[in-house]
């Protein structure tokens, strides 16, 4: 393993396909501490039966999606995305509600409060039941429902 610059942590990458890819460098320091709240998002986008609140923090974006009962990606977001399935990968923490997810290969599962999901491109999803779904998304949220 090579040496990392001062202030940079080197971590093993278990998904690496070669020795060259086996490490990555991640900054572990920032010039300033930051704190933001989804109660005052930097941007809010609304779409049929839902909305995404975006925070820009630490040089990245994180989104909170709130999806109301009756929301379905293929009905409420597909017209904005212009694709048959959601082509944005997601890495999400599920705060509330039940979200049914169907992958392009037919794999189907329900994500519930406390679950973490990593979704590749090519999926549909919809709210199950009468409780809104709330997820915090670290991948894909910045382009979600962007007109």
C-alpha positions in Angstrom: 0.0 0.0 0.0 1.3 3.4 -0.9 1.6 6.4 1.4 -1.2 8.8 1.6 -0.7 12.6 1.7 -1.0 14.1 5.2 -4.6 14.6 6.2 -5.7 11.8 3.8 -6.7 8.4 4.9 -6.1 5.3 2.7 -8.7 2.5 2.8 -8.7 -0.9 1.3 -11.2 -1.3 -1.5 -12.8 -4.8 -1.3 -14.3 -4.3 -4.8 -11.0 -3.7 -6.5 -10.2 -5.7 -9.6 -6.4 -5.0 -9.5 -3.7 -4.1 -7.1 -3.6 -0.6 -8.5 -7.3 -0.2 -7.6 -6.9 -1.7 -4.2 -6.6 1.6 -2.4 -8.4 4.9 -2.6 -7.6 8.2 -1.0 -10.4 10.0 0.9 -10.0 13.3 2.5 -10.7 13.1 6.2 -10.3 16.8 6.9 -12.3 19.8 5.8 -11.5 23.5 6.0 -14.7 24.2 8.0 -17.2 22.2 10.0 -20.6 22.2 8.4 -24.1 21.5 9.8 -27.3 21.7 7.8 -30.9 20.7 8.3 -33.5 19.2 5.9 -35.8 21.7 7.6 -34.0 24.4 5.5 -32.9 22.6 2.3 -30.7 24.3 -0.3 -33.2 23.1 -3.0 -36.6 21.4 -3.1 -38.0 19.7 -6.2 -41.6 18.6 -6.3 -43.2 15.9 -8.5 -46.4 13.9 -8.5 -47.0 12.5 -5.0 -43.6 13.6 -3.7 -40.6 15.8 -3.3 -36.9 15.8 -2.8 -35.1 18.1 -0.5 -31.4 18.6 -1.3 -28.5 19.7 1.0 -25.1 20.7 -0.4 -22.6 19.9 2.3 -19.0 18.7 2.6 -18.5 19.1 -1.2 -21.4 16.7 -1.9 -25.1 16.5 -2.1 -27.5 14.5 0.0 -31.2 14.2 -0.6 -34.3 13.4 1.5 -37.1 12.0 -0.6 -40.6 12.1 0.8 -43.0 9.9 -1.3 -46.7 10.0 -0.5 -49.1 7.0 -0.7 -49.9 6.5 -4.4 -46.4 7.5 -5.6 -44.9 5.3 -8.2 -41.7 6.1 -10.1 -43.1 4.8 -13.5 -46.1 7.2 -13.1 -44.8 10.2 -11.3 -41.1 10.5 -12.3 -40.8 8.6 -15.6 -42.3 11.6 -17.6 -39.6 13.8 -16.2 -36.8 11.3 -16.6 -37.8 10.2 -20.1 -36.6 6.6 -19.5 -38.6 3.4 -19.0 -36.9 2.7 -15.7 -35.0 4.8 -13.1 -31.5 4.9 -14.4 -30.0 6.7 -11.4 -28.2 4.5 -8.9 -29.1 5.0 -5.3 -27.6 4.5 -1.9 -30.4 5.0 0.6 -31.3 4.9 4.3 -35.0 4.2 4.7 -36.4 6.4 7.5 -40.2 5.6 7.2 -42.7 3.7 5.2 -42.5 0.7 2.8 -41.0 1.0 -0.6 -41.5 -1.8 -3.1 -38.6 -2.0 -5.5 -38.5 -4.0 -8.8 -35.3 -4.4 -10.6 -35.1 -4.8 -14.4 -34.3 -8.5 -14.0 -37.5 -9.0 -12.0 -35.9 -9.1 -8.5 -38.5 -7.6 -6.1 -38.2 -6.6 -2.5 -39.7 -4.2 0.1 -37.5 -1.7 1.9 -38.7 -0.6 5.3 -37.7 1.7 8.1 -34.1 1.0 9.2 -33.1 -0.6 5.9 -30.1 0.5 3.7 -30.4 -0.2 0.0 -27.8 0.1 -2.8 -29.7 0.1 -6.1 -28.0 0.0 -9.5 -29.6 1.5 -12.6 -32.8 0.0 -13.9 -35.6 -0.2 -11.4 -39.1 0.9 -10.7 -40.5 1.6 -7.2 -43.7 2.5 -5.4 -45.1 3.2 -2.0 -46.9 0.3 -0.3 -49.7 1.2 2.2 -50.9 4.4 3.6 -47.7 5.7 5.3 -45.4 8.1 3.4 -42.0 6.8 2.5 -39.0 8.8 3.6 -35.5 8.0 2.5 -32.1 9.7 2.7 -30.2 9.2 -0.5 -26.4 9.8 -0.9 -26.3 8.7 -4.6 -28.7 9.8 -7.3 -30.6 12.5 -5.3 -28.9 15.4 -7.0 -30.4 14.5 -10.4 -33.7 13.2 -9.0 -36.8 14.7 -10.8 -34.6 17.3 -12.5 -36.7 18.7 -15.3 
